[in-house]
């Protein structure tokens, strides 16, 4: 999730475990603790290789095993920091552990993927039930929890705002799973009606909302994508097929391509382009545009591979050429907020 959401969740952990003792300092410490796992992005300043950055982000800093270990020194320092120790080592330990773990758990709810069980497996845990940025989840959570700042730590009203923030955020998260379940069944039924045989089907929310969902399915030959909005219940699910062209990959084999194949969770296609170039299109987030079947226009975060002096080189899609205002308007129209566009 975005940093603001993680800060809010960490602050909620602080209020839950330390609020009655530390008041607003608990919110601040929780906000800091909820941010620490994402400090792995500092690696980007050391190494500008985007493929190694993919392997580092949401890896060991987000792993459950790491959280169990790292909570120990943080708890020890916290006990040393508070003299006399008004809060036990055990409570400090659970505070830091839950700050780290709830951060990773929330990230698991997104589509990006979180390697929660390193070093035992490189599997990416992704529940795909909420967008990496969802204001409808974050803002009520933030405002209700933020109201706690204006009340003393012993105040009953402070606890009421805290409980309200947890209730509202939890209900929204539960709703995302319920909506996902219903829409996943709808996508599966639409595949069966079209007699499309696929090896895998994933359902993921589009950016900023849990109203419009993308269905992504594939087999060896084709990748299928469809969208469905719960605000447009009369719309039929229309699957769009893209040729995967997997046989073209062998001529461009390289470690960077392997990283993208792993990171995409199998939801990708490739296309031969002019100049002996291979376009790699990661479809795990669904379509960026809903009015095109051209992979170049349909998908974002594309990568291009080409041979140079006997080596396979790569370049990333130029994101500055994408009109994000126009794409956002298309998204809202497809959801049903702005009518059809």
C-alpha positions, 0 to 999 in steps of 0.5 A: 500500500501507499506510505500514507496508509501504512503510516496510518495502520502503524499509528493504529497499532501504536494506539492499540498497544501503547496509547493508554501509556504514551498518548500521542507518542504512541501514534508517532512511534506506530507511524514510524514502525509502520514505515520501517519495512519500506525503507528497503527502497533506500536500496534504489539509491545504491543500485539503479538497476530496476530488476534488482530493485524488484527483487529487493523490494517487499523481500526480506524487510517484509518477511515474517521471519525478519519481523520476529528477529528485528522486533527484539533489538527494537524492543530492547532499545525501547526499554532502555529509552524509557526509564524507569521502564513503564512498559514491559519488554514483552509489550514493546516486542509485540508493538514492534513486531505488529508494526512490521507484520501488519505493514507486510500483511496489508501489502499482501492484500495488493496485487504487487506481491509480498515475499512474506515467507522468505527465506523459506520460499520466494513465493509472492503472497498477493490476495489481490483484494485492494488497490495499492492506492485506495482513498476510500480505505485510507481517508476514513481510517486516517481522519477517525484515527487522527481525531485521537490526537485532540484528546488526552490518553485517558479520554474515553472519546479518544478510545471511541475514535480509535475503535471507530477507525478500526471498525470502518477500515476493517469493514471496508477490507472485508467488503473488498474480499466479499466483492472480489469473491462475487466478481471472481465467480462472475469471471469464471462463469463468463469463461465457461460460457465462452468455452475458454480453457485457462490454466489460471484466473486472477481477479484484481481491483483497478486503481483507487477503488473496489468497484471496477475489477479486472479478470486476467486468465491465460493458457499457453497460447493466449492471455484473456482480460476483462473488466466488470464494475459493480456499478454497471451490473447490466454490462456483460463480461467481454473477454479480450484475447491477446496472443502470448507469443511465448516461443519468441522468448528463447531468442532474448533469454537473459536474467532480467527477462526471468525476473519479469516472468517471475514477477508477473505471476505468469500474467504476461505476453510478448510481441516482436517489434521492429528492430529485432526488439521484444516487447514484454507486457506485464498484465498482472494489473489488468489493462491500463486502457480499456479502448484498445487491443494494442499491447503498446497502448493497453498495458503500462510498465512495459519492457523492451529487449534487444540484442547489442554487441552480442548481449541482450539489453533492455529499456523501460517504457517511457511513462512520461508520455502517458497522459495520466489525467486522461487515463484517470478519466477513462478509469472513472468512466469505466467504473461508472462515475463519469458515464461512458467515455 
